[in-house]
Amino acid sequence: MSDEILSAEFELGFTYTRSPGPVIGKFLAALQQRRLYGIRGSDGRVLFPPTEYDPLTGADLRDYAPVAEEGAVVAWTWVRTPRRHHLLRQPFAWALVKLDGADTPFLHMVVSDSEADIHAGLRVSVRWADERRGAITDIAWFEPVRKEA
């Protein structure tokens, strides 16, 4: 038996491109046009973001449902000092946001002047990215809905 360690150069690569498919493709195309769609599950709930398959039955889903650009914070955590990999350089909250018309919340960023302003139930609205590409980052972040006096 030899104590010599064998090694060889190796490059791991993926030679295919994954298509988002009809459901996620429609969702991403709608984001680029500043529109939001969920999908209705077998139990009638509107899932946002949409999924291709029903989480309860596994059946294909195709019943799209528009959802609003406004919703409410369900839960949140404050990021006082953003890290290098975060998309924002200012303090922000990671929040579960349930959009009006949707029955499920989803995770995104909420920008606010202060941590003290963030709370469950806070009404927020989409802040669209200046340049949209058909990606979830077309929603730049959410911001509190300003009440008009």
C-alpha positions as CSV (number, residue, x, y, z in Angstrom):
1,M,0.0,0.0,0.0
2,S,1.3,3.4,-0.9
3,D,1.0,6.6,1.1
4,E,0.9,8.6,-2.1
5,I,-2.2,10.8,-2.6
6,L,-3.7,10.6,-6.0
7,S,-5.2,13.8,-7.5
8,A,-6.5,14.9,-10.9
9,E,-7.8,18.2,-12.4
10,F,-11.6,18.2,-12.6
11,E,-14.1,20.9,-13.7
12,L,-17.7,20.5,-12.7
13,G,-20.1,22.1,-15.2
14,F,-23.7,22.0,-16.1
15,T,-24.3,21.9,-19.8
16,Y,-28.0,22.6,-19.8
17,T,-30.2,25.6,-19.2
18,R,-33.4,25.2,-17.2
19,S,-36.6,26.7,-18.5
20,P,-38.8,28.3,-15.9
21,G,-41.8,26.5,-17.4
22,P,-45.3,27.8,-18.1
23,V,-46.3,28.8,-14.6
24,I,-43.1,30.5,-13.3
25,G,-42.5,31.8,-16.9
26,K,-45.8,33.7,-16.8
27,F,-45.1,34.9,-13.3
28,L,-41.7,36.3,-14.3
29,A,-43.0,37.9,-17.5
30,A,-45.7,39.6,-15.5
31,L,-43.2,41.0,-13.0
32,Q,-41.4,42.6,-15.9
33,Q,-44.6,44.3,-16.7
34,R,-45.3,45.4,-13.1
35,R,-48.1,42.9,-12.6
36,L,-48.5,40.3,-9.9
37,Y,-50.1,36.9,-10.3
38,G,-50.7,34.0,-7.9
39,I,-52.3,30.7,-8.7
40,R,-55.4,29.0,-7.2
41,G,-54.8,25.7,-5.4
42,S,-57.3,22.8,-5.2
43,D,-58.5,24.2,-1.8
44,G,-59.3,27.6,-3.4
45,R,-56.3,29.4,-1.7
46,V,-54.3,31.8,-3.9
47,L,-50.6,30.8,-3.6
48,F,-48.0,33.6,-4.2
49,P,-45.6,33.3,-5.7
50,P,-47.3,30.7,-7.9
51,T,-46.3,27.0,-7.9
52,E,-46.6,24.6,-10.8
53,Y,-48.1,21.8,-8.6
54,D,-50.7,21.8,-5.9
55,P,-49.0,21.4,-2.5
56,L,-51.9,19.3,-1.3
57,T,-52.7,17.0,-4.3
58,G,-49.7,17.3,-6.6
59,A,-52.0,18.2,-9.5
60,D,-51.0,20.7,-12.2
61,L,-52.1,24.2,-11.4
62,R,-53.2,26.7,-14.1
63,D,-55.9,29.0,-12.6
64,Y,-54.0,32.3,-12.3
65,A,-55.3,35.0,-10.0
66,P,-54.1,38.6,-9.9
67,V,-52.9,39.9,-6.5
68,A,-52.4,43.5,-5.4
69,E,-49.2,45.5,-5.0
70,E,-50.1,46.1,-1.4
71,G,-50.3,43.8,1.5
72,A,-49.4,43.3,5.2
73,V,-46.3,42.2,7.0
74,V,-46.9,38.9,8.8
75,A,-43.5,38.5,10.5
76,W,-40.1,40.2,10.2
77,T,-36.6,40.5,11.4
78,W,-34.4,43.6,11.2
79,V,-31.0,43.7,9.5
80,R,-29.2,46.5,11.2
81,T,-25.9,46.0,9.3
82,P,-26.4,44.6,5.8
83,R,-23.7,42.1,4.7
84,R,-21.8,42.1,1.5
85,H,-24.1,39.7,-0.3
86,H,-27.3,41.7,0.6
87,L,-28.9,43.7,-2.3
88,L,-29.3,46.8,0.0
89,R,-26.6,48.8,1.7
90,Q,-29.0,50.4,4.2
91,P,-30.7,48.7,7.2
92,F,-33.9,46.8,6.2
93,A,-36.2,44.1,7.3
94,W,-36.6,40.6,5.9
95,A,-40.3,40.1,6.1
96,L,-43.0,37.6,5.3
97,V,-45.5,39.8,3.2
98,K,-49.0,38.6,2.5
99,L,-50.3,40.5,-0.5
100,D,-54.0,41.4,-0.8
101,G,-55.6,38.7,-2.8
102,A,-53.1,36.1,-1.8
103,D,-53.5,33.5,1.0
104,T,-49.8,32.7,1.5
105,P,-47.0,35.1,2.5
106,F,-43.6,35.3,0.8
107,L,-40.2,36.5,1.9
108,H,-38.9,39.8,0.7
109,M,-37.2,43.0,1.9
110,V,-39.0,45.9,3.5
111,V,-37.2,49.3,3.7
112,S,-38.2,51.6,6.4
113,D,-36.8,54.7,8.1
114,S,-36.5,52.8,11.4
115,E,-36.8,49.4,13.0
116,A,-39.4,50.9,15.3
117,D,-41.7,51.5,12.3
118,I,-41.8,47.8,11.4
119,H,-44.5,45.5,13.0
120,A,-46.8,42.7,12.1
121,G,-49.8,44.1,10.3
122,L,-47.8,47.0,8.8
123,R,-49.3,47.8,5.4
124,V,-46.6,47.8,2.7
125,S,-46.5,48.3,-1.1
126,V,-44.2,47.2,-3.9
127,R,-41.3,49.4,-4.9
128,W,-40.5,48.3,-8.4
129,A,-37.0,48.1,-9.7
130,D,-36.1,50.9,-12.2
131,E,-35.0,48.3,-14.7
132,R,-37.0,45.1,-14.7
133,R,-35.7,41.8,-16.2
134,G,-38.3,39.2,-15.4
135,A,-36.9,38.1,-12.1
136,I,-38.0,38.3,-8.5
137,T,-35.6,41.2,-8.0
138,D,-38.0,43.2,-10.3
139,I,-39.6,43.8,-6.9
140,A,-36.8,45.9,-5.5
141,W,-38.3,45.9,-2.0
142,F,-41.5,46.8,-0.1
143,E,-42.0,50.1,1.7
144,P,-44.6,51.2,4.2
145,V,-47.8,52.6,2.8
146,R,-47.9,56.3,3.5
147,K,-51.2,57.5,4.9
148,E,-52.5,60.6,3.3
149,A,-53.6,63.4,5.7
